[in-house]
Amino acid sequence: MSVTLADAKRMIEAGEKKAAEIGQPMNIAVADAGGNIVAHVRMDGAWIGSIDISQKKAYTSRAFDITTKDLAEHSQSGNQFFGIHASNNGKIMIFAGGVPLKKEGQVVGAVGVSGGSGEQDHTVAEAAATAF
């Protein structure tokens, strides 16, 4: 059980719609159960620096089966996951915008969004995940 290309396209379309609604172009990446990118889109005007960030948010959310927003809270100084961003050869991204995808109670992939504020990224990622 994983994320298909058809799933990824549907989620990206939903994410693009939400990004357009809030007026913020985004990079949207969808990863499969192994954390591998199934599809990615960079909307016109979205930052090129956020391509890598969106893909790493998707990977991070799948690798730890948690939203990157929640992981960010747990990784602050003094908290249980402080320093986690230095693990996995630099692939861990602890900014809001990564959301795990579940099917029948199991995490089967994730979506990662980058290009706006953390709140905007998370909002667009949730919209994309809802389309799953």
C-alpha positions as CSV (number, residue, x, y, z in Angstrom):
1,M,0.0,0.0,0.0
2,S,1.5,3.3,-1.1
3,V,0.9,6.5,-3.0
4,T,0.3,6.2,-6.7
5,L,1.2,8.8,-9.3
6,A,-2.6,9.4,-9.8
7,D,-2.9,10.1,-6.0
8,A,0.1,12.4,-6.1
9,K,-1.3,14.4,-9.1
10,R,-4.7,14.8,-7.3
11,M,-3.0,16.0,-4.1
12,I,-0.8,18.4,-6.0
13,E,-3.8,19.8,-7.8
14,A,-5.6,20.3,-4.4
15,G,-2.5,21.9,-3.0
16,E,-2.1,24.3,-6.0
17,K,-5.7,25.3,-5.6
18,K,-5.2,26.2,-1.9
19,A,-2.0,28.0,-2.6
20,A,-3.7,30.1,-5.3
21,E,-6.5,30.9,-2.8
22,I,-4.1,32.3,-0.3
23,G,-2.0,34.0,-3.0
24,Q,1.3,32.2,-2.3
25,P,3.0,30.1,-5.0
26,M,4.4,26.9,-3.5
27,N,6.6,23.9,-4.1
28,I,4.6,20.7,-3.4
29,A,6.2,17.3,-3.2
30,V,4.5,13.9,-2.6
31,A,6.5,10.9,-1.3
32,D,5.6,7.2,-1.2
33,A,5.8,4.8,1.7
34,G,9.6,4.7,1.4
35,G,10.0,8.4,1.5
36,N,10.8,8.6,-2.2
37,I,9.4,11.4,-4.3
38,V,6.5,10.3,-6.5
39,A,5.8,13.8,-7.9
40,H,6.8,17.4,-7.4
41,V,5.6,20.7,-8.8
42,R,7.0,24.2,-8.5
43,M,4.3,26.7,-9.1
44,D,5.1,29.8,-11.2
45,G,6.9,32.3,-9.0
46,A,7.6,29.8,-6.2
47,W,11.1,30.0,-4.7
48,I,13.7,27.7,-6.2
49,G,15.3,27.2,-2.8
50,S,12.0,25.7,-1.6
51,I,12.2,22.8,-4.1
52,D,14.7,20.9,-1.8
53,I,12.8,22.0,1.3
54,S,9.5,20.7,0.1
55,Q,11.0,17.3,-0.8
56,K,12.8,17.1,2.6
57,K,9.6,17.9,4.4
58,A,7.8,15.1,2.7
59,Y,10.7,12.7,3.5
60,T,10.8,13.8,7.1
61,S,7.1,13.5,7.7
62,R,7.2,10.0,6.3
63,A,10.4,9.0,8.0
64,F,8.9,9.8,11.4
65,D,5.2,9.5,10.7
66,I,4.5,13.0,12.1
67,T,3.7,16.4,10.8
68,T,6.9,18.5,10.5
69,K,5.0,21.2,12.5
70,D,4.7,18.8,15.4
71,L,8.3,17.6,15.0
72,A,9.5,21.2,15.1
73,E,7.9,21.7,18.5
74,H,9.5,18.5,19.9
75,S,12.9,19.4,18.5
76,Q,13.4,22.7,20.2
77,S,16.2,23.1,22.7
78,G,15.6,21.0,25.8
79,N,12.9,18.8,24.2
80,Q,13.2,15.1,23.4
81,F,14.2,15.5,19.7
82,F,16.6,18.4,20.0
83,G,19.2,18.0,17.3
84,I,17.2,15.6,15.1
85,H,17.6,17.9,12.1
86,A,21.3,16.9,11.9
87,S,20.3,13.2,11.4
88,N,19.8,11.3,8.2
89,N,22.6,13.0,6.3
90,G,20.8,16.4,6.4
91,K,17.5,15.1,5.0
92,I,15.5,16.1,8.1
93,M,13.5,19.4,7.8
94,I,11.8,20.7,10.9
95,F,9.7,23.5,9.4
96,A,5.9,23.3,9.2
97,G,4.6,21.9,5.9
98,G,5.1,18.2,6.0
99,V,2.0,15.9,6.6
100,P,1.9,12.1,6.6
101,L,-0.6,10.3,4.5
102,K,-2.6,7.5,6.0
103,K,-4.6,4.7,4.5
104,E,-6.5,2.2,6.7
105,G,-4.6,3.6,9.7
106,Q,-1.1,3.1,8.2
107,V,1.2,5.8,7.1
108,V,1.8,5.2,3.4
109,G,3.5,8.4,2.3
110,A,3.6,12.1,2.9
111,V,3.3,15.5,1.3
112,G,5.7,18.4,1.8
113,V,5.1,22.0,0.9
114,S,7.4,25.0,1.0
115,G,7.2,28.6,-0.3
116,G,5.4,30.7,2.3
117,S,5.2,31.1,6.0
118,G,5.1,27.9,8.2
119,E,1.4,28.4,8.6
120,Q,0.8,28.8,4.9
121,D,2.9,25.8,4.1
122,H,1.0,23.6,6.6
123,T,-2.3,24.9,5.3
124,V,-1.5,23.9,1.8
125,A,0.0,20.6,2.9
126,E,-3.2,19.8,4.8
127,A,-5.3,20.6,1.7
128,A,-3.2,18.3,-0.4
129,A,-3.3,15.5,2.2
130,T,-7.1,15.8,2.4
131,A,-7.3,15.0,-1.3
132,F,-5.5,11.7,-0.7
